[in-house]
Amino acid sequence: MPKCAPWLLVARASARAWPAAHENPAVACLPSAAPATGETAPRFAADAMLARLARWLRLLGWDTTLDAALHDGKLVRQAEQEDRVLLTRDRHLLRELRPHRALRIEHDDPLQQLAQVVRQLALAPPAELFTRCTVCNTALSAPLPPQARAALLPADVRELPGPARHCPGCGRLYWRGSHARRMRAALERALPGWLRREP
Ligand SMILES: [Zn+2]
C-alpha cells in the first residue's frame, strides 16, 4: 500500500502484474465517472503544504492540482491560466503575488481545512464520493462491469456492495471497502449534515 494514499482502500497490483490489468480491454474503454466537472464545478490549485487537503478535495470529485516542484510565481500563473482557486497557507505569497482567486487556509488539520473551503466557497456536496483519483487527480472510470470487477478486484472484495472504479491515470482501483466507509464517517464528522446519502 503506497504511503501517499492512506484514505481509501486503494489497490495497486505489483509492478509486474499491473500493466496487464491497466491495459485490460475491460477497463481501457470505460467512460469516465464524470465527477464534479463542467462550468460550475470548482477547480483548485493547492500549494505544497496542502497535500492532504488536496486528496480530500479529489475524493469529493473536485479537480485539484498540486505540484510541489512549482515555485510560487508559477503556481499563481498556472492557477490563473487554468481558472483555479489557489489554496495556500502562505501569507507572503498572497501579499506579494496577489493571485486573482485565492483562499488562505487557516487550519492545520486537513479536515478542518476542507470544512473551511466548503463553507467559505459555499460548495454543494457531490452526488457521490470517490469519483476522482486521490493520488493523481484523474477522473475515475464508470463503475466496473461484473467481468472487469471479477478480473481486477481481489477475491475478498468482489462481492462488496457499491461501485468499483479504475483510475486511467495511475491504474489504481477503488472500491467501497472499510477505508472508504471510514473516510465517509470522517467527512460526516467534519461537515455534519452536508453529505448526501450514499446512492
Ligand atoms: Zn490515479
Boltz pocket constraint, residues with backbone or C-beta under 6 A from the ligand:
constraints:
  - pocket:
      binder: B
      contacts: [[A, 133], [A, 134], [A, 135], [A, 136], [A, 137], [A, 138], [A, 167], [A, 168], [A, 169], [A, 170], [A, 171], [A, 172]]
      max_distance: 6.0
